[in-house]
Amino acid sequence: MNILGLTFKSVLLSGLLLATAVFAPSDGSPNRGDIAKPGPRPEPRYDIQAGLEGEIYPVFANYASLQKRDERSMGVVSVTVSNPGGAPLRQRMAVEIVGWSDREIQMADVPAGATRTFIFAPAFLPRFYRNHEIAAATAQVSIHDASGRSVYENTVPVRIRSSEDMYWGSGFRYARFIASWVTPHDPRVEAVLAQAREYTPDRRLPGYEPWKSTAQQEQETWREARAIFMALKRRGLSYVKSSGTLGDHKNLSERIRMPAVSLSQSSANCIDAAVMYASLFENLGMEAAVLIVPGHAYAGVRVASGARKFLWIDVALTGLRTFEQAVASAQAGVAKHDPALITRVTIPEARSAGIYPMP
């Protein structure tokens, strides 16, 4: 499992700031009739930033596009406007990734002498999420004044990352975005659950049943997790790494298969399998989690509604060992790591933060 900080390069496009010239009589004597001639009005300045150092990750673009405009903490393109003039500035801004996104329009109000940053996260077209290689694209910025006159046009080159590329960030800062790979309603995920029912005595996968005691729920969770493990093992799931990425940030990014891809190919590495299991548990209304330790990942599920305990599974062993061995391996693997080096992503918490499955 390969892992990745986040710095932005900016393309600074400066306007021309001219000082006002003051004219005096040629003989140096005062003349109350002379009036200083006004110089040109200072022009606004625009600073454009696109993606992560010019690279757009679908996982972040999807998150940003789903946020309310005034609540965005990140975007695809940001436009910083500096207004050195003495009057407020009102402009109409439009941003799009040509051929890949819709156009987003915002009205920009910048007080005199102020600087404001406007964050854009246009909705992307389906091809954006079907792209599996790095691709060149262009971010286009168009700005008009209140009368509709064009005052600024510019394009910025960007690179579209594969929809399977995850950017972890330094110290796994962005680990919670792994929840974007958890797709509980994918038809292939539901097909696995239909098969898993056959590995339970009563052909049921009810998830949590709150009328049961915590101990009874834990026993049921173990039974359902084992049935899912057996169904995936029966499908011939095997370990295939396939985590390399193209582009920058190779030490902080990783390619991760969506569950539909892993299931169609019957192959997955540890993080691929972890999001697959999490998808299955979330479909059942259970609290799924992904646990990341140096060089490895586990899938987990809260053993009962409201319980603190999780059942952890070494999902990389799905096609190789028994369910009991996979659970024991996860327990041993977690125990040998310093808690400071363990990152846990609980899917319900990620959902509460606005991180939803990628299309």
C-alpha positions as CSV (number, residue, x, y, z in Angstrom):
1,M,0.0,0.0,0.0
2,N,1.5,3.2,-1.2
3,I,1.0,6.5,0.6
4,L,1.1,11.1,0.3
5,G,0.8,17.3,1.5
6,L,-0.9,19.7,-0.1
7,T,0.6,22.8,-1.6
8,F,-0.8,24.9,-4.4
9,K,1.1,26.6,-7.2
10,S,-0.5,29.8,-8.3
11,V,-0.6,31.5,-11.6
12,L,-0.4,35.2,-10.8
13,L,-1.9,37.5,-13.4
14,S,-1.1,41.1,-12.4
15,G,-2.9,44.2,-13.6
16,L,-1.0,47.4,-14.1
17,L,-1.1,49.9,-11.2
18,L,-0.3,53.5,-12.3
19,A,0.4,56.4,-10.0
20,T,-1.5,59.7,-10.3
21,A,0.7,62.4,-11.9
22,V,0.6,65.9,-10.3
23,F,1.5,68.8,-12.6
24,A,3.0,72.1,-11.4
25,P,3.8,75.4,-13.2
26,S,7.1,75.3,-15.1
27,D,8.5,78.3,-13.3
28,G,8.0,76.6,-9.9
29,S,5.6,79.3,-8.6
30,P,2.3,78.3,-7.0
31,N,-0.8,78.6,-9.1
32,R,-4.1,78.0,-7.4
33,G,-5.8,77.5,-10.8
34,D,-3.7,74.4,-11.6
35,I,-5.5,71.1,-10.8
36,A,-3.9,67.7,-10.6
37,K,-4.9,65.5,-13.5
38,P,-6.3,62.1,-12.4
39,G,-4.3,59.1,-13.5
40,P,-5.7,55.8,-14.8
41,R,-7.9,53.8,-12.3
42,P,-5.9,51.0,-10.6
43,E,-6.8,47.7,-12.2
44,P,-7.9,44.6,-10.2
45,R,-5.4,41.8,-9.8
46,Y,-6.4,38.1,-10.2
47,D,-4.6,35.1,-8.7
48,I,-5.8,31.7,-10.1
49,Q,-5.1,28.4,-8.4
50,A,-6.2,25.1,-9.9
51,G,-6.2,21.6,-8.2
52,L,-3.4,20.2,-6.1
53,E,-0.3,21.8,-7.8
54,G,-2.3,21.7,-11.0
55,E,-3.7,18.2,-10.6
56,I,-7.4,17.6,-10.0
57,Y,-8.3,14.5,-8.0
58,P,-11.9,13.3,-8.6
59,V,-12.2,12.3,-4.9
60,F,-11.8,15.9,-3.8
61,A,-13.7,17.4,-6.7
62,N,-16.7,15.2,-5.9
63,Y,-16.7,16.2,-2.3
64,A,-16.4,20.0,-3.1
65,S,-19.1,19.9,-5.7
66,L,-21.5,18.4,-3.1
67,Q,-20.9,21.2,-0.5
68,K,-22.9,24.3,-0.2
69,R,-21.1,27.2,-1.8
70,D,-20.7,29.2,1.4
71,E,-19.5,26.2,3.3
72,R,-16.7,25.0,1.0
73,S,-13.4,24.3,2.6
74,M,-11.8,23.2,-0.7
75,G,-12.5,23.6,-4.3
76,V,-11.3,22.8,-7.8
77,V,-10.3,26.3,-8.8
78,S,-9.9,29.4,-6.6
79,V,-9.8,33.0,-7.9
80,T,-8.4,35.6,-5.6
81,V,-9.3,39.2,-6.5
82,S,-7.4,42.2,-5.2
83,N,-9.2,45.5,-5.6
84,P,-6.7,48.4,-5.2
85,G,-9.3,51.0,-6.4
86,G,-11.3,53.4,-4.3
87,A,-14.7,52.0,-5.3
88,P,-16.3,48.6,-4.6
89,L,-16.0,46.0,-7.3
90,R,-18.8,43.8,-8.5
91,Q,-18.0,41.2,-11.2
92,R,-19.5,38.0,-12.7
93,M,-17.1,35.1,-12.6
94,A,-17.4,31.8,-14.6
95,V,-15.1,28.8,-14.2
96,E,-15.2,25.4,-16.0
97,I,-12.8,22.6,-16.8
98,V,-13.3,22.5,-20.5
99,G,-14.8,19.3,-21.7
100,W,-14.9,17.8,-18.2
101,S,-17.3,19.9,-16.1
102,D,-20.3,22.3,-16.2
103,R,-19.7,26.0,-15.9
104,E,-20.1,27.5,-12.4
105,I,-21.0,31.2,-12.1
106,Q,-20.5,33.4,-9.1
107,M,-21.0,37.1,-8.4
108,A,-17.9,38.6,-6.8
109,D,-18.3,41.6,-4.6
110,V,-14.9,43.0,-3.4
111,P,-14.8,46.2,-1.3
112,A,-12.4,49.0,-2.1
113,G,-8.8,48.2,-1.1
114,A,-9.8,44.6,-0.2
115,T,-8.8,41.1,-1.3
116,R,-11.3,38.2,-1.6
117,T,-10.9,34.6,-2.6
118,F,-13.8,32.8,-4.4
119,I,-13.8,29.0,-4.4
120,F,-15.3,27.1,-7.4
121,A,-16.3,23.5,-7.6
122,P,-18.3,22.9,-10.8
123,A,-20.2,19.7,-11.2
124,F,-18.3,17.2,-13.3
125,L,-19.5,15.2,-16.3
126,P,-19.8,11.4,-16.1
127,R,-16.6,10.9,-18.2
128,F,-14.6,12.6,-15.3
129,Y,-15.4,9.6,-13.0
130,R,-14.9,7.1,-15.8
131,N,-11.4,8.3,-16.5
132,H,-8.7,5.8,-15.3
133,E,-5.5,7.5,-16.6
134,I,-3.9,10.9,-16.1
135,A,-5.2,13.4,-18.7
136,A,-4.5,16.9,-19.8
137,A,-7.2,19.5,-19.5
138,T,-7.8,23.3,-19.3
139,A,-9.4,25.4,-16.5
140,Q,-11.0,28.4,-18.1
141,V,-11.8,31.6,-16.1
142,S,-14.0,34.4,-17.5
143,I,-14.8,37.6,-15.7
144,H,-17.3,40.3,-16.7
145,D,-18.2,43.6,-15.1
146,A,-21.7,44.5,-14.0
147,S,-22.5,45.8,-17.5
148,G,-21.5,42.5,-19.1
149,R,-18.2,43.8,-20.5
150,S,-15.4,41.2,-20.5
151,V,-12.6,42.4,-18.1
152,Y,-10.6,39.2,-17.8
153,E,-10.1,35.9,-19.6
154,N,-7.5,33.2,-18.9
155,T,-6.9,29.5,-19.1
156,V,-4.7,27.4,-16.8
157,P,-3.4,24.0,-17.8
158,V,-4.4,21.2,-15.4
159,R,-4.1,17.4,-15.2
160,I,-7.0,15.2,-14.5
161,R,-6.1,12.3,-12.2
162,S,-7.7,8.9,-12.4
163,S,-10.9,8.5,-10.5
164,E,-9.2,5.7,-8.6
165,D,-6.4,7.9,-7.3
166,M,-6.4,8.6,-3.6
167,Y,-4.3,11.4,-2.1
168,W,-3.6,10.6,1.5
169,G,-1.7,13.7,2.5
170,S,1.1,13.9,5.0
171,G,0.3,11.9,8.1
172,F,-2.8,10.6,6.4
173,R,-4.4,14.0,6.7
174,Y,-7.1,13.1,4.1
175,A,-7.7,9.5,5.2
176,R,-11.4,10.0,5.8
177,F,-11.9,10.6,2.1
178,I,-11.4,6.8,1.7
179,A,-15.2,6.7,2.4
180,S,-15.7,7.9,-1.2
181,W,-14.7,4.4,-2.3
182,V,-17.4,2.8,-0.1
183,T,-20.3,2.2,-2.4
184,P,-23.1,0.3,-0.5
185,H,-25.7,0.4,-3.2
186,D,-23.6,-0.8,-6.1
187,P,-25.5,-3.8,-7.8
188,R,-22.4,-6.0,-7.5
189,V,-22.2,-5.3,-3.7
190,E,-25.8,-6.3,-3.3
191,A,-25.2,-9.4,-5.4
192,V,-22.5,-10.5,-2.9
193,L,-25.0,-10.0,0.0
194,A,-27.5,-12.1,-1.8
195,Q,-24.9,-14.9,-2.0
196,A,-23.8,-14.3,1.6
197,R,-27.3,-15.1,2.9
198,E,-26.7,-18.7,1.9
199,Y,-23.9,-19.0,4.5
200,T,-26.2,-18.3,7.4
201,P,-28.5,-20.9,9.0
202,D,-31.6,-18.8,8.6
203,R,-30.7,-17.1,5.3
204,R,-30.8,-13.7,7.0
205,L,-28.5,-10.7,7.1
206,P,-30.4,-8.3,9.4
207,G,-27.6,-6.0,10.4
208,Y,-28.1,-4.7,14.0
209,E,-31.3,-5.8,15.8
210,P,-31.6,-3.2,18.6
211,W,-34.0,-5.3,20.7
212,K,-31.1,-7.8,21.3
213,S,-28.5,-7.4,24.0
214,T,-25.0,-6.2,23.1
215,A,-23.7,-9.7,23.5
216,Q,-26.4,-11.1,21.2
217,Q,-25.7,-8.4,18.6
218,E,-22.0,-9.1,18.7
219,Q,-22.7,-12.8,18.1
220,E,-24.9,-11.8,15.1
221,T,-22.3,-9.4,13.7
222,W,-19.7,-12.2,13.8
223,R,-22.0,-14.5,12.0
224,E,-22.9,-12.0,9.3
225,A,-19.2,-11.0,8.8
226,R,-18.3,-14.6,8.5
227,A,-21.0,-15.1,5.8
228,I,-19.7,-12.2,3.8
229,F,-16.1,-13.5,4.1
230,M,-17.3,-16.9,2.8
231,A,-19.2,-15.4,-0.1
232,L,-16.2,-13.4,-1.2
233,K,-13.9,-16.4,-0.8
234,R,-16.3,-18.5,-2.9
235,R,-16.1,-15.9,-5.6
236,G,-12.3,-16.5,-5.8
237,L,-11.2,-13.2,-4.5
238,S,-7.4,-13.1,-4.7
239,Y,-4.7,-10.5,-3.8
240,V,-3.3,-8.3,-6.6
241,K,-1.4,-5.2,-5.6
242,S,-2.0,-2.7,-8.5
243,S,-1.6,0.5,-6.4
244,G,0.8,2.5,-8.5
245,T,-0.2,6.0,-9.7
246,L,0.9,8.3,-12.5
247,G,1.6,12.0,-12.0
248,D,3.0,13.8,-8.9
249,H,2.8,13.0,-5.2
250,K,3.7,9.3,-5.7
251,N,4.8,9.0,-2.1
252,L,1.5,10.3,-0.8
253,S,-1.0,8.9,-3.3
254,E,-2.3,5.4,-4.2
255,R,-4.5,3.8,-6.7
256,I,-7.5,2.1,-5.2
257,R,-10.1,0.0,-7.0
258,M,-13.8,0.7,-6.6
259,P,-15.6,-2.3,-5.1
260,A,-17.4,-2.9,-8.5
261,V,-14.0,-3.3,-10.2
262,S,-12.6,-5.6,-7.5
263,L,-15.7,-7.8,-7.7
264,S,-15.8,-7.9,-11.5
265,Q,-12.1,-8.9,-11.6
266,S,-12.1,-11.0,-8.4
267,S,-8.9,-9.3,-7.3
268,A,-8.0,-6.8,-4.7
269,N,-5.2,-5.6,-2.5
270,C,-5.7,-4.8,1.2
271,I,-7.2,-1.3,0.8
272,D,-9.3,-2.4,-2.2
273,A,-10.8,-5.2,-0.1
274,A,-11.2,-3.0,3.0
275,V,-13.5,-0.6,1.1
276,M,-15.3,-3.6,-0.4
277,Y,-16.1,-5.0,3.0
278,A,-17.0,-1.6,4.3
279,S,-19.5,-1.2,1.4
280,L,-21.1,-4.6,2.3
281,F,-21.4,-3.7,6.0
282,E,-22.8,-0.2,5.3
283,N,-25.4,-1.7,3.0
284,L,-26.7,-3.7,6.0
285,G,-26.9,-0.5,8.0
286,M,-23.9,-1.5,10.1
287,E,-21.2,0.9,11.2
288,A,-18.2,0.0,9.0
289,A,-14.7,1.2,9.3
290,V,-11.3,1.1,7.6
291,L,-8.2,0.8,9.7
292,I,-4.8,1.9,8.3
293,V,-1.5,0.8,9.7
294,P,2.0,1.2,8.2
295,G,1.9,-0.8,5.0
296,H,-1.5,-2.4,5.5
297,A,-5.2,-1.9,5.9
298,Y,-8.0,-3.8,7.7
299,A,-11.8,-3.7,7.4
300,G,-14.0,-3.5,10.5
301,V,-17.5,-3.3,11.8
302,R,-18.9,-2.1,15.1
303,V,-20.0,-5.2,16.9
304,A,-23.3,-3.7,18.2
305,S,-25.2,-0.5,17.9
306,G,-23.7,2.0,20.4
307,A,-20.8,-0.4,21.3
308,R,-17.2,0.8,21.3
309,K,-15.8,-2.5,20.2
310,F,-15.0,-3.3,16.5
311,L,-14.6,-6.6,14.8
312,W,-11.4,-6.2,12.6
313,I,-10.7,-8.5,9.7
314,D,-7.4,-9.0,7.7
315,V,-9.3,-8.9,4.4
316,A,-6.1,-9.6,2.4
317,L,-6.5,-13.2,3.6
318,T,-10.0,-13.6,2.2
319,G,-8.9,-16.1,-0.5
320,L,-6.2,-17.7,1.6
321,R,-7.3,-18.4,5.1
322,T,-10.4,-19.1,7.2
323,F,-12.5,-16.3,8.7
324,E,-11.2,-17.0,12.2
325,Q,-7.6,-16.8,11.0
326,A,-8.3,-13.5,9.3
327,V,-9.8,-12.1,12.5
328,A,-6.8,-13.3,14.5
329,S,-4.4,-11.9,12.0
330,A,-6.0,-8.4,12.3
331,Q,-5.9,-8.5,16.1
332,A,-2.2,-9.4,16.0
333,G,-1.4,-6.8,13.4
334,V,-3.2,-4.0,15.2
335,A,-1.6,-4.9,18.5
336,K,2.0,-4.7,17.3
337,H,1.6,-1.0,16.1
338,D,1.9,2.1,18.2
339,P,-1.6,3.7,18.4
340,A,-0.1,6.9,17.1
341,L,0.6,5.1,13.8
342,I,-2.9,3.8,13.4
343,T,-5.5,5.7,11.4
344,R,-9.2,4.7,11.8
345,V,-11.8,6.0,9.4
346,T,-15.4,5.3,10.6
347,I,-17.7,5.5,7.6
348,P,-20.7,7.1,9.4
349,E,-18.5,9.9,10.7
350,A,-17.2,10.5,7.2
351,R,-20.8,10.6,5.9
352,S,-21.6,13.2,8.5
353,A,-18.7,15.3,7.2
354,G,-20.2,15.2,3.7
355,I,-18.0,12.6,2.2
356,Y,-20.3,10.4,0.0
357,P,-19.6,7.7,-2.6
358,M,-18.1,8.8,-5.9
359,P,-20.4,8.4,-8.9
